[in-house]
């Protein structure tokens, strides 16, 4: 199980920037379709709120990869 946790850390590390990339891409596409101010504000807030979430995913993956969540029987 510890090995699975360790390799899933890589998945979490990759998931953070990937989801942020696709969110920004979707935001730019929606802003291009509807260039009103309310669309820009709405997507800007979505992206700004998701940035710390993406950073948290990367940190969680880093700690999982380093083995911080490993079960150790003392």
C-alpha positions as CSV (number, residue, x, y, z in Angstrom):
1,X,0.0,0.0,0.0
2,X,2.9,2.4,0.7
3,X,4.2,1.8,-2.8
4,X,0.8,2.8,-4.2
5,X,0.7,5.9,-2.1
6,X,4.2,6.8,-3.2
7,X,3.4,6.5,-6.9
8,X,0.1,8.2,-6.6
9,X,2.1,11.2,-5.3
10,X,3.4,11.6,-8.9
11,X,-0.2,11.7,-10.1
12,X,-1.1,14.4,-7.6
13,X,2.0,16.4,-8.6
14,X,1.1,16.3,-12.2
15,X,-2.6,16.8,-11.6
16,X,-2.1,20.3,-10.0
17,X,-0.5,22.1,-12.9
18,X,-2.5,20.1,-15.5
19,X,-5.9,21.1,-14.1
20,X,-4.7,24.7,-13.7
21,X,-3.6,24.7,-17.3
22,X,-7.0,23.4,-18.6
23,X,-8.9,25.8,-16.3
24,X,-7.0,28.8,-17.7
25,X,-7.5,27.5,-21.2
26,X,-11.2,27.2,-20.7
27,X,-11.3,30.6,-19.1
28,X,-9.6,32.2,-22.0
29,X,-11.9,30.5,-24.5
30,X,-15.0,31.6,-22.6
31,X,-13.7,35.2,-22.3
32,X,-13.0,35.2,-26.0
33,X,-16.6,34.1,-26.7
34,X,-18.2,36.5,-24.3
35,X,-15.8,39.5,-23.7
36,X,-18.1,41.3,-21.2
37,X,-16.7,42.4,-17.9
38,X,-18.8,40.0,-15.8
39,X,-17.4,37.0,-17.7
40,X,-13.8,38.2,-17.1
41,X,-14.5,38.8,-13.4
42,X,-16.2,35.4,-13.0
43,X,-13.4,33.4,-14.6
44,X,-10.7,35.5,-13.0
45,X,-12.2,34.6,-9.6
46,X,-12.4,30.9,-10.5
47,X,-8.7,30.9,-11.6
48,X,-7.5,32.9,-8.5
49,X,-9.4,30.6,-6.1
50,X,-8.1,27.4,-7.8
51,X,-4.4,28.5,-7.7
52,X,-4.0,27.6,-4.0
53,X,-5.9,24.4,-4.6
54,X,-3.4,23.4,-7.3
55,X,-0.5,24.3,-5.1
56,X,-2.0,22.1,-2.4
57,X,-2.3,19.2,-4.8
58,X,1.4,19.6,-5.7
59,X,2.4,19.7,-2.0
60,X,0.2,16.7,-1.2
61,X,1.8,14.8,-4.0
62,X,5.3,15.8,-3.0
63,X,4.7,14.6,0.6
64,X,3.2,11.4,-0.7
65,X,6.1,10.8,-3.0
66,X,8.6,11.4,-0.1
67,X,6.7,8.8,2.0
68,X,5.3,11.1,4.7
69,X,1.9,9.2,4.6
70,X,3.5,5.7,4.9
71,X,2.1,3.4,7.5
72,X,4.9,2.6,9.9
73,X,4.3,0.0,12.5
74,X,6.3,0.7,15.6
